[in-house]
Amino acid sequence: MWGVPMKCPYCGYEESKVIDSRPADEGERIRRRRECLSCNKRFTTHEVIETVPIIVVKRDKSREVFDRNKLRAGFLHACEKRPVSIDQIEKMVDTIESSLQASLDREVTSGKIGELAMDQLKNVDEVAYVRFASVYRQFKDINTFMEELNKLLKEK
């Protein structure tokens, strides 16, 4: 099976053959084992589906490209010293990113992303949820903090 020209990382030759292909990252990527046609060394490549960038409209109306690393950092901060695994955080980030990609909207407000993040956290860890909500909703005082806690208690 012949592949698209792929530069060998060892000798720089531009042709290789595909030895093996398999899905990776739950079908989001394709992992290919290749063999250089010049030096016969093997290497791995990953193909990723190109997506249309999602633009985030922030509170101040500025726009920036969606960055899953920022979302992950927010989750990591909220889940600090909580029994939430990195795998759980990655799944939450993946779920939100997939949801955004699946929507037909190419622009999304930071508020929408914040709500999606809180929905994910609420099901994983309530303390992390309240931590995230306190930053995201910019609690002004203890009363707004208590209102959020009371809403959480009512939902239980």
ABEGO torsion letter per residue (X at the ends): XBBBBBBBAAAGBABBBBABBBBBGGGABBBBBBBBAAAGBBBBBBBBBBBBBBBBBBAAGBBBBBBAAAAAAAAAAAABGBBBBAAAAAAAAAAAAAAAAABABABBBAAAAAAAAAAAAAAABAAAAAAAAAAAAGBABAAAAAAAAAAAAAAX
